[in-house]
Amino acid sequence: MASIKKRLEANIKGPFFVDSSCINCGSCWQINPESFTSTGNNAYVYSQPKSKRELNKALLAVIDCPVNAIGSANDIKYDQPTEDFPLLVTDHPEGKIYYNGWSSRKSFGASSWLIRKESGNVLIDSPRWNKPLAKKIEQLGGISQMLLTHKDDIADHSLWAKMFKCQRWIHEADSDLAKDCETKITGLGSIYMCPKLNLIPVPGHTQGSVIAVLGDKKQILFSGDHLWWNRSKETLVASKKFCWWDWNEQVKSVEKLLYLDVEWLLPGHGFAKKFRPGEWKVAVEDFLGYC
């Protein structure tokens, strides 16, 4: 529970606030950028919700916060949001895509995603284990397979695997923290995890980083911590500061993605982005030119 005694001074007056336990993971301003933003060191409320939609998103941000750093007035706190996790992001011909919420401190608040496919649902990275989300995912058909894009964002993968008896995939170079995963990806070649879901090793952020690409056209790219969208600069970015293995290799790995037909970029950290036709190639070229 967030503490009113630890309320940050940056918060605007009103019922919602962020306290000093915030780790600046970004989950709140990705869900509700109309109310939350960052000082660079922590999140804060810069605008109180003004509509039912914004209120709903603020309540979802409270649930999603991995460290319970978001508080609200007592008469608001216990209202249930009209929407709930997992949230539908887009309906692709190869499956419906959901944002799971319930971010985990173990993954520094990283996003996880669910692909609802006829051949079996796929979990991309692990959210925080909790029964409400597990029940909702069970209603959507459970989890057949799980991809751990890299060892930073594995969170409670063992508990989800135990619940749904799903097959877990991770690259062998990152498997030291997830030794019990059923399938170890090897080498640098791409491999299909299931129909129309291609896994591409992208070493750099970690030695065993992997991305997933859904579909042949208007693709959905699940990028882990490989790269993401910077909303303020309107550009693709990756982090040299938080590159744990080899920055030059990470840039080379981005080159692999130049000719994809990406419509949605869904990262582990940073903002998601929907691209218009032709925008993806330009964005990757801009990134590579800057690097």
SULHU-V733563 format. One record per residue. N is the residue number from 1. SS is DSSP state (H for helix, E for strand, - for the rest). PHI is phi in degrees with one decimal (999 if undefined). BURIAL is b if it has 16 or more other C-alpha atoms within 10 Angstrom, else e. Layout:
n:ss:phi:burial
N:SS:PHI:BURIAL
N:SS:PHI:BURIAL
This chain:
n:ss:phi:burial
1:-:999:e
2:-:-67.1:b
3:-:-106.8:b
4:H:-61.5:e
5:H:-69.6:e
6:H:-105.0:e
7:E:-57.1:b
8:-:-73.4:b
9:-:-65.6:e
10:-:-65.9:b
11:-:-62.5:b
12:-:-72.5:e
13:-:-60.5:e
14:-:147.7:e
15:-:-71.7:e
16:-:-94.5:b
17:E:-155.1:b
18:E:-115.3:b
19:E:-103.9:b
20:-:-72.1:b
21:-:-81.2:b
22:-:-56.8:b
23:-:-106.3:b
24:-:60.5:b
25:-:-76.9:b
26:-:97.8:b
27:H:-61.5:b
28:H:-70.0:b
29:H:-79.2:b
30:H:-75.5:b
31:H:-75.5:b
32:-:-136.5:b
33:-:-69.1:b
34:-:-72.5:b
35:-:-118.6:b
36:E:-114.4:b
37:E:-151.3:b
38:E:-126.0:b
39:-:-83.6:e
40:-:106.0:e
41:-:-114.7:e
42:-:-159.8:b
43:E:-82.1:b
44:E:-158.4:b
45:E:-90.4:b
46:-:-100.7:b
47:-:-151.7:b
48:-:-72.3:b
49:-:-54.2:b
50:-:-114.2:e
51:-:-143.0:e
52:H:-61.3:e
53:H:-63.9:e
54:H:-67.1:b
55:H:-63.2:b
56:H:-60.0:b
57:H:-67.7:b
58:H:-65.4:b
59:H:-65.7:b
60:H:-65.8:b
61:H:-63.2:b
62:H:-60.2:b
63:H:-66.0:b
64:H:-73.3:b
65:-:-55.2:b
66:-:-73.8:b
67:-:-122.0:b
68:-:54.3:b
69:-:-91.8:b
70:E:-104.6:b
71:E:-118.5:b
72:-:-152.4:b
73:-:-61.0:e
74:H:-58.1:e
75:H:-76.5:e
76:H:-104.5:e
77:H:-53.6:e
78:-:-98.9:e
79:-:-68.2:e
80:-:-90.8:e
81:-:-63.0:b
82:-:-71.1:e
83:-:-109.4:e
84:-:-147.8:b
85:-:-75.5:b
86:-:-78.2:b
87:E:-97.4:e
88:E:-67.7:b
89:E:-98.1:e
90:E:-160.5:e
91:E:-109.8:e
92:E:-93.8:b
93:-:-55.3:e
94:-:-97.7:b
95:E:150.2:b
96:E:-82.7:b
97:E:-111.2:b
98:E:-124.8:b
99:E:-92.5:b
100:-:-79.8:b
101:-:66.3:b
102:-:48.9:b
103:-:-62.2:b
104:-:-108.4:b
105:H:-61.8:b
106:H:-62.2:b
107:H:-109.3:b
108:-:53.0:b
109:-:74.2:b
110:-:-65.6:b
111:-:-77.0:b
112:-:-127.3:b
113:E:-133.9:b
114:E:-122.0:b
115:E:-104.3:b
116:E:-94.3:b
117:-:-118.4:b
118:-:-63.1:e
119:-:-80.2:e
120:-:129.2:b
121:-:-72.0:b
122:E:-122.2:b
123:E:-97.6:b
124:E:-101.5:b
125:-:63.6:b
126:-:-110.3:b
127:-:-80.0:b
128:-:-66.8:b
129:-:-67.8:b
130:-:-162.7:e
131:H:-69.0:e
132:H:-58.5:e
133:H:-68.3:b
134:H:-59.4:b
135:H:-64.1:e
136:H:-64.9:e
137:H:-66.5:b
138:H:-61.0:e
139:H:-65.6:e
140:-:-87.0:e
141:-:114.8:e
142:-:76.8:b
143:-:-132.1:b
144:-:-92.7:b
145:E:-140.6:b
146:E:-134.9:b
147:E:-103.4:b
148:-:-102.7:b
149:-:-65.4:b
150:-:-171.1:b
151:H:-75.4:b
152:H:-71.0:b
153:H:-113.3:b
154:-:-84.4:b
155:-:41.3:b
156:-:-99.0:b
157:H:-58.1:b
158:H:-64.8:b
159:H:-70.6:e
160:H:-66.3:b
161:H:-65.0:b
162:H:-65.5:e
163:H:-66.9:e
164:H:-106.6:b
165:-:51.9:e
166:-:-96.1:b
167:E:-85.6:e
168:E:-102.9:b
169:E:-118.9:b
170:E:-153.8:b
171:E:-71.1:b
172:H:-59.8:b
173:H:-70.4:b
174:H:-113.8:b
175:H:-85.9:b
176:H:-63.8:e
177:H:-99.1:e
178:-:-143.2:b
179:-:-66.8:e
180:-:-88.2:e
181:-:-63.1:b
182:-:-73.0:e
183:E:-126.0:b
184:E:-105.6:b
185:E:-77.1:b
186:-:-122.9:e
187:-:71.0:e
188:-:-114.4:e
189:-:-79.3:e
190:-:-75.0:b
191:E:-148.7:e
192:E:-86.3:e
193:E:-77.5:b
194:E:-162.3:e
195:-:-53.0:e
196:-:68.1:e
197:E:-124.5:b
198:E:-97.4:b
199:E:-102.2:b
200:E:-124.2:b
201:E:-63.1:b
202:-:-133.8:b
203:-:-59.7:b
204:-:157.0:b
205:-:-55.5:b
206:-:-130.9:b
207:-:-64.3:b
208:-:-107.4:b
209:-:-62.7:b
210:E:-136.6:b
211:E:-111.1:b
212:E:-123.9:b
213:E:-124.5:b
214:E:-99.4:b
215:-:90.4:b
216:-:-99.4:e
217:-:-129.5:e
218:-:45.6:b
219:E:-75.2:b
220:E:-103.3:b
221:E:-107.7:b
222:E:-96.4:b
223:E:-101.7:b
224:E:55.0:b
225:-:-103.6:b
226:-:-70.6:b
227:-:-166.5:b
228:E:-156.4:b
229:E:-102.1:b
230:E:-95.5:e
231:-:-72.0:e
232:-:-74.5:e
233:-:-95.1:e
234:-:54.3:e
235:E:-154.8:e
236:E:-71.4:b
237:E:-140.9:b
238:-:-141.4:b
239:-:-111.8:e
240:-:-71.2:e
241:-:-63.1:e
242:-:-106.2:e
243:-:-90.6:b
244:-:-93.9:e
245:-:-128.7:b
246:-:-153.6:e
247:H:-63.5:b
248:H:-62.2:e
249:H:-68.2:b
250:H:-64.3:b
251:H:-63.7:b
252:H:-60.9:e
253:H:-67.1:b
254:H:-65.5:b
255:H:-58.8:e
256:-:-60.6:e
257:-:-98.1:b
258:-:-58.0:b
259:-:-101.7:e
260:-:-71.3:b
261:-:-107.6:b
262:E:-86.6:b
263:E:-100.6:b
264:E:-126.3:b
265:E:-106.0:b
266:E:-122.2:b
267:E:-92.2:b
268:-:-80.0:b
269:-:-128.0:b
270:-:87.7:b
271:E:-77.9:b
272:-:-74.1:b
273:E:-151.9:b
274:E:-100.2:e
275:-:-105.0:b
276:-:-79.7:e
277:-:-52.4:e
278:-:88.2:e
279:H:-71.9:e
280:H:-61.8:b
281:H:-59.0:b
282:H:-63.2:e
283:H:-64.5:b
284:H:-67.5:b
285:H:-61.8:b
286:H:-62.7:e
287:H:-60.5:b
288:H:-66.7:b
289:H:-65.9:e
290:H:-71.1:e
291:-:-73.8:e
